Amino acid sequence: MITDYSPSNPLVLPDDVAAWLDAVPQPIALTGGTGFVGSHLVDTLCAAGLSPRVLVRNLENPRWIAGVDAELVKGSMEDPESLERLVGGAGTVIHLAGVLRAAREADFDRGNREGAANLVGAVRRAAPDARLIHVSSLAAAGPSPEPEGLAPDDPAAPISAYGRSKLAGEREVATLGDAGWWCILRPPAVYGPRDTDILEFFKMASRGLAAIPAGERWLTMAYVGDVVRAILAAASAGAHRRVYHLGERSPQKLERIFDLLAAGAGSRVRVVRVPPVVIKAAGVAGSSLQRLGWRRMPLTVDKSTELLARHWTALTAPSLDALGLGEGTLFEKGAECTWRWYRLMGWVR
């Protein structure tokens, strides 16, 4: 029975991605390797016998990758010297670090645009031949007016400070131009073991009551294992200097997502539609508390703006096909695995 994931028991097995791993230039350097998606990627790389370099702010607390056979490089996205140590001579650089929550737009910009700019500068100076995989967000593209979703080459129109900072980070990466090897991945809402954001959906389903914004909303979802596979596929691919959209091939209604989550919990869920004015007020309150020092407010002005958008959907099939990815993990299957892990960790009932 799974009690946790690690290099001895990775979520994504090396055999499943062996062909991609063989084509990824070594050594591999990562930012964001201690976080949700990054730690699963580190587990897979270490399980394959590789020893990636991982940027770590606090060597005494590397979070999910404590004890793994990786080369930990102390530093931060604000420190160009540590970034040069991280990427020096690397064959592949994977940028996963980012600021998800902040009290001010300037804080998002500092973490997501300036951080990307600092990394690009380090790559130029210390690893000019490296492949740079920049993991951005669907928030950089913005919500879609139609359920079918946005294509990677549709005009980007982010609606939140977070989304604007992620788009600005993409543009910093693109300054490498024809002189560099780079690509940009835009995952949508990512769920799976170790996640603490979509966890709120699971908690609502476990309580049998889901509060969602009024009106029809469609979402594209992505299982964390599929995002790890996509990163390795992109790093091994010949096609670059382009944007890829990740996630399931077909979007789903928000109500359907909660029905599937409730089925995984062995129960039913009652959906309550919340007026936009209530969500906006909760966002204002959350932002005020965040400015007072509360670090992980689930709802802020920025998040409420995103939550009230109609459709967070992406046209993913062309990108998945270009990367050689198959159908991916159905939400029902990914949710089942996630439920099991959350329960074993005691995060949900």
Secondary structure, DSSP 4 states (H G I P E B T S, - for coil): --S--BTTB-SS-GGGGHHHHHHS-SSEEEESTTSHHHHHHHHHHHHTT---EEEES-TT--GGGTT-SSEEEE--TT-HHHHHHHHTT-SEEEE-------SSHHHHIIIIIIHHHHHHHHHHHH-TT-EEEEE--GGGT--BSSTT-B-TTSPP---SHHHHHHHHHHHHHHTTGGGSEEEEEE--EEESTT-SSTHHHHHHHHHTEEEEESS--EE-EEEHHHHHHHHHHHHH-S--SSEEE-S-SS-EEHHHHHHHHHHHTTS--EEEEEPHHHHHHHHHHHHHHHHTT----S--HHHHHHHTSSEE-B--HHHHHHTT--S---HHHHHHHHHHHHHHHTS--
